[in-house]
């Protein structure tokens, strides 16, 4: 077929800075704590109906519109952000791949159709839900742009290889198009160009990439690190038998094809198992390879795996959690998967289908989703604010309801001290946190006496999310070049805090925060999923630095707090919390120690953002 190229959608938005504002100043304390109710949860969340409708305002004709500039406050010159400025998207159909604009004609919600709605009439079309996700905006993610720049600055001789590898999964449509046409590898500069290639790249992890992945070597190491195969021959894979092909053939010259691999975790593993080769400063390979992210391998060695042996009662694929087949109310979703291009339902031949996966792709990154929404006039995502609001609300629901469980054990008295044991259980199907090593989970505790006086605390943080000591000073481990925080089995001082995280090590065994210096892990005490078998786990995903902690086991970790608490001052109230940060302050500090225009622009964005950690779980008790 001939390529069908559509003109860019008009955009009258001017570049502007948006201010989210910092809500608090100081350490957590009493009712005015940083990260308290209405704070760590980001204030009043959208309702569950709003999360399900994911941008209802974008039905039919306005589904690609950007947020109105009146929604944000213009604070003046946006020159500091210009390095991250990206054009809006536009429709491109090359005959091999196409942007999501091509698909939305039939796969976005319309007020004229009942297709793609759940039992409560909530809008659940793939396009409506996907467009406000990190997947859709992988090519616009400002943190990713800053990180790629940081890696190039650290190893400039490998710039072309770095950009090509990173774009393989963050701008896969462009990568596929260039590969299929025998062109050169993609350059990140293309994402800033208002061209068809640029539009393909900015479309992120899009429809005609994932749904064209061939069932070839999936789950094998050759498929990892962006090793997906896309033939570009117009086969659009889905899970449904006997698809009716004529509408898709007539409208976009592509054909729906049944294939069960669309429901298999191994399809996701093509990008969500990523290995990087360590390089020295001159760009030479050192011979070491790092599992930079491996949620698929972690999942495969868990009680949730559907691949190894007989699946157990907890078995669930990546898609079962991240593209759930049930509605928010838990009802199995059955609905027509498309409507006619004019917006009304097909009169026949397109019947309700099940399974129907809601393309919510919820993870844990509320921070960057907020930046995409609030800096829309700079980043130009193809989604309205409502779509991001819905994904952020759904993300918080998942973080708070399905990620971790925190339990207080029996508090015991040891003379004039109290011992408070806690257990944090991982409810996810992989490590917690998983994937990119910027993420961390940490524990917070406050103990108050009968007069409500704070007698012990750990894990206090400031308005930038940095951990503090008992005097309110930032811990040295939060600063660039500082020491690393160890793994604790017992904490007895306010300048000690338990952080579950992954820290890379270079070939000399020293901690590093540059991905391409990473040869192995210096620390990896991320919580293991239930069912973890140390004998079966790949060596590259084994925990590091926890051998002496016998309470670090499959499914969770326990630790104790021991502190002075005279019996005469009791009873004592104890509150513990677990918090999550997608971008740890230490990781950011190491990035910001480098100097590049995108790094400085991302730093400017974060300077106006709320960086309070997301609360995962809370437990309370009292003790004499």
Phi, psi and omega in degrees: 000160175281147177295139178247109185249124180260152179287153178300146173290146182291147179220122179251013183284136175266154178294137181209159172260143179243142179248121173271329178085141175268127189279333186221166174220127177115187185267160176298131179199120175058219183281350183251036186280155168288130179083016178280189181303131182080001179243295181296334178273006176078026180081196183289120183282160171296156179291164179297329177295320179296321179297322181288328184277339168040059175092047180306330182296344182267020181293145175053246194296329187256020187294343180254004185291148175274162178301146178294136183295343179289347181286344185236161181266126177277117183259007175121215187301127179258018182302326181295340183259357189300332181295338180257004181293132181231146177290161173292165178278166172208165185286131175223131175224107185268355188092347177245313176223164180211149175288165184294342177302327179295323185278332187293341179303328181243342188244023169246153182292147177226140179287357176266358188227151173265352180299145175063047174228151182269192187293341177254018177068020177284142181286120182227030178297145180307315184295316182299319182282319185294321192297338179260022183254167174294329179299310181297331187250023180300327179277352180249353183305113184292330176295317178299315178301317180293321180294317179299318178299319179297320179292321179294319178297326182282331181221071188298331182291344180255018187305312184297317180293321179299310183295319181296318181291318181293324181284343180302325180247343178265337177224058191290331178299316179292318178301316179295315181300316181292323178294317183290336180259005178071022180275177180288165180297152184290150174246143182295338178299333181298332182294336179270002182261137179275066181233173177294320176297318178299319180295322177299315180295318182288348181284358172066210179276096197248173188307305189280004168269298184300317185279001172249002178296126181282152178277071183231115176059023181295136183090346178272153181305330180294340180271349183285173175056043179080024182274023176295155177243123174238120182279338180068029183255013173084013175274115181256105187279141176208173187273358191265136179286152174050055178294148178270108193275341192300315181302316181290320178298315183291325187270320185230005178057039173231159186236130174288136182226131178288134172199125183291347183292347176292344179256008185255140182299330182300333176295317178293329185296343181300330175246337184265018160231109188234122175252140176236140177273130178290138178237150171275181185297337180273358179088011179271137179294135180270349183098354179263148177231134183248136169280087185298323171208141187210048180299329179295315179294323177296314179298320183296335178256045182219173177291349183268352185297141173252006189251321187261116180072196180281121180302138179271184183295338180269358187305133180202135178280171174306316183294328181300326180266320189261347170222064192299145182269002177245156179286176176300333178274003177086011181270133177303128185275128174226119183199158172296142188265003181198162169233173179292151179308325177292344177118347181265163181293151171294137182289333180199172175075340175249096187262162174303139184235154172209137007284151176232112182272126174285120186279056182278330178045048183283131174241236180224008189263080176288332186295306183290327174302319177296322178293319178299322178288313189277341175249038183298330182284348175262312186271340175052052175293153179271056181204142176281166180305323183300326180293318177292319178303317182294318180292321177297316179297317179294324177297316179294323177300317180291316180300319186273340186244345187217021186246316184210154175234132183245127181233139172267128175279192179287121180279129183239152177261134176235083186068239180264018178239156172248145173245121182245107177270139176230155175228128176252118182259133178274119179262357182276165182271016180206186178298157176232115352286168180239174172066228193302135188283019172274353190264149177205159172237140177221160181259144181231139177216142169227135177235129182235146181275189184297337179263015179065025177272133178291121180251340177201144176205153175207144179086011176298150182217159180266187185290348176261007178082009181276137181287146187237158172270188183292344179263004180083013179267146180294132179297140179304331181290353177269354187254148178303132179082357182280179177290164175268151179281129180283170171276135182246140167257338178215136181237132183226009181216152184290342178269012173249136179215135178275122179238123174266116190199172172242128176238125182286159174232146178275186184292344176267001179087006180272148178300143177215152178241010174261122187303318185275004166263346184291121179250331179199197178246133176282323178214134171210088178248027176299144185296131181281151176285161175301143178084004181300131178244109184298333181285333182262345185293138172301139182302328184290347179246012179291147176299154180227130175088018183235010186301328183276353182260100183287347179270357176274102190227175175303126176095351179167187182213148177236148173211167181235146171253131179234127187203160178292132179201081182306137182302327183294339182267000182278179003286158182252141173259134183238130174229132177235151180218156170242134181238155179234140175229121177289332178232103183289146179303323180294316180299318178294320180300320179291324176294315184287351173287343174271161183232110175209157185298322178288324177298315179294323179294318179294321177299321178295320177300313183293336182295341179253359186267154171280120185250018179294138181297157177272128180281131178265317187200158182219147173216147182225153177199172174231155181209147178276000000 
